[in-house]
């Protein structure tokens, strides 16, 4: 494999988009217009799909870390000739502070090289490839020493504070020396081809201002619980995955990083899923701030719109787009030859009956936390969702793992239908005259009886993944987390034991199902919460700390971990994994939390 391990990548963000930068100094992913836009640097999906490397020419020993409470990355390269630091960031708008972060980000990559000791020969290699590698731009040397790259809908300008940059036919290659005490800065600025020109920034001044913007943002957010450094860092990652203009949280930065190397379960996660809504809001309240949670909620309510007979959408684009039709990119090799590479996600077409439960649960939490009277449109949405659940809960669906084969009666879907109606009944006094709590309560109780009767498998001795199925599924761990079952009740405790015994992959990891190729971090954090609820806090703490050990050197978590090798798998950084960390840390802090 000629691509770095997924764990080699660090995450840069301007809350408009994000980039991945490897330990080797190469930025291998950047969709500058927005998270779910077209990549101009895409080496993570194909060695020929674009990159920007900035590193010593000689082999180096690498140390790196984020500046505290930021996504500004400082990488120190130690070479036989000396040491240099390269600091990377996506620029914030000049002067942006607090919740202004990301509202008007200029789409500029910043890279500043500082000589620490000796004299180090550096190499710069920029090969932009817009439209996910489909285009090779024309390169034009400019009078001010910069290079302009133009192709299709994208314009990029590479500028530096050193000697004039020179362009080859399809890339910019430059060598230069940095001595101790010297600083050389670069910017790579994006603009749409038929809009205004790219923003020009001083790289050193912009880096200082961007660092202050991130630190000022975190200074206004407080977490008082266990595992403060890890929770604060996860909160920074979640902020970095937030598309600030709407408040939507992208599920991950990337598309098509595989669940199994060489496999075909490679999906686009650069959108926002309603399925994960309640847990996302809970994590934002715990570790970020209520304003971020409320903005996410406002985005979701607006995106959903008026409820009709059609299934509630599963996911949306970051500005509320509904149609996210999927297509393959046959020109891309895929990470580690894992094909196909997909753009868009056809899960938007699926019926997933758990989604209304997530949304109504989030409304219930909003009301619990803030105590506000629900606005008319919000109340109407809850009524519409509850009525839809009451009418459709008996239908099969694709479930929370978004299977692409057949509809089934998934346990977690039925339980979240119960959650939807249970929370709607609790909210009924706020919902106006159309609310029908008596009917909802009757249906809620009917769903509960069905789950207890058909979800439990006597032969397996546990709640299983679907009615009538003998297959265990880690989603059964949700039952105590959503208050459907007490974790200490014999059947639930037996299920928790069975999931850990049969789906446990070692080192704290839990698979979603028996043939899942890797440990799924969200499910692993669910097990931590369940162990807290069974009264085994020391055991939960040990599990939690083993899971923390799966983060990479800059504290990032992917979707999955290979249980044999510890290799990171799936799209990264994965919001749900960091959400799971935050929620498990809070459960360890306060077991009574809802």
Secondary structure, DSSP 8 states (H G I E B T S, - for coil): --S--GGG-EEEE-SS-EEEE-TTSEEEEE-SS-TTS--SB-TTT-TTS-EEEEEESS--EEEEEE-TTSS-EEEEEEETTEEEEEEEEE---TT--GGGTTTT---EEEEEEEEEEEEEEEEEEEE--HHHHT---EEEE-TTS-EEEEETTEEEEEEESSS---B-SS-EEEEEEEETT-EEEEEEEEEETTSS------HHHHHHHHHHHHHHHHHT----SSSHHHHHHHHHHHHHTEETTTTEE-SBS-B---SSTT-S---B--SEEGGGHHHHHHHIIIII-HHHHHHHHHHHHHHH-S--SS---SEE-TT-------EE-TT---GGG----EES-GGGGS--TTHHHHHHHHHHHHHHHH-----HHHHHHHHHHHHHHHHHTTS-B-TTTT-SS--B-BHHHHHHHHHHHHHHHHHGGGS-TT--HHHHHHHHHHHHHHIIIIIEETTTTEE-SBTT-----GGGGHHHHTTSS-TTSHHHHHHHHHIIIIIEEETTEE-SSTT-SSEEHHHHHHHHHHHHHTT-HHHHHHHHHHHHTTS-TTS---SEE-TTT--EESSSSBHHHHHHHHHHHHHHH-TT--
